[in-house]
Amino acid sequence: MIRTALLTLLLIAVGVGLALPSTGPWLGDVDTYLKVVLWGIPASALILSLLLKPRLPRPGPEDQPPGPLPRRLVLIAVAALAFAADQSFLGVSDWTGWATFTSSSQDQSLAKIGLTAAWALPLCLILSIWGWERALRGALYTGWRRFFPRPAAIAVSALVGLVLSLPPVIPGEVRSFAFVGAALVTILCREISLALLFSRGGGLLVAGLYRGALFFVEAFLVHDWYSLYFPAYSYVTSGTPFYVVRAASAVLSLVVVAALARPPRPSQNLDSGPPA
């Protein structure tokens, strides 16, 4: 328990430390700060989890170990549906005109985006599986699950994930309260979804793939212009209605995971009669 508690405190310290107003100027220019936040957080999570939890604990009594290939494929499909639900606010905002999409560069061709995806997407997936999810689910969730009920263990890992996700949302200052509010709801919904995917047979692989896809999209493809990230495209919003839809999309994605990623029912022998 001591190692799990220490890992929890150190991960919180990483998130809080990078979100402090003094951290950005101390690191130098914005590009350096961006790289430290983008790659340094999952790398730090990986290093800390390896130092304090070199061998990951086994799942709790109510959790499923990583399931067979068919089970994982089902959960990957669930994660894909949840991803579509999470990003559905983009279509709604484009249809309603509540957001305007702008390119971050005049030379933003599909070929350039493809070249970026060739190296960035695999790196995002690897760091999500072995950095983010190994620390938050493989070490923290399963570690606390040995001492607390399942909801409490999910809550701890989700809150630590929320703190680690603060620097891209609050890079030393609150730029928009509506953006921050919607972002916090989104992060919490995602962290709970990741814990459910992990504990219901997906393991690090399925949870990491889901996080990695979201990680790549927001860091390299499209994200809010208030965010620290500077992807290929950004959206400028018209205000509160957009952020309400953003939060609602995140809640919808959590509902998709909670409803469709239920553990398989134990098989019953229908041929056996009632006990004598």
Secondary structure as UniProt FT lines:
FT   HELIX           2..19
FT   TURN            21..22
FT   HELIX           23..27
FT   HELIX           30..35
FT   HELIX           36..40
FT   HELIX           41..52
FT   TURN            61..62
FT   HELIX           69..86
FT   HELIX           88..96
FT   STRAND          99..103
FT   HELIX           110..127
FT   HELIX           128..141
FT   HELIX           142..145
FT   TURN            146..147
FT   HELIX           150..164
FT   HELIX           166..169
FT   HELIX           177..199
FT   TURN            201..202
FT   HELIX           203..216
FT   HELIX           217..221
FT   STRAND          222..224
FT   TURN            225..226
FT   STRAND          233..237
FT   HELIX           240..260
FT   TURN            270..271
//
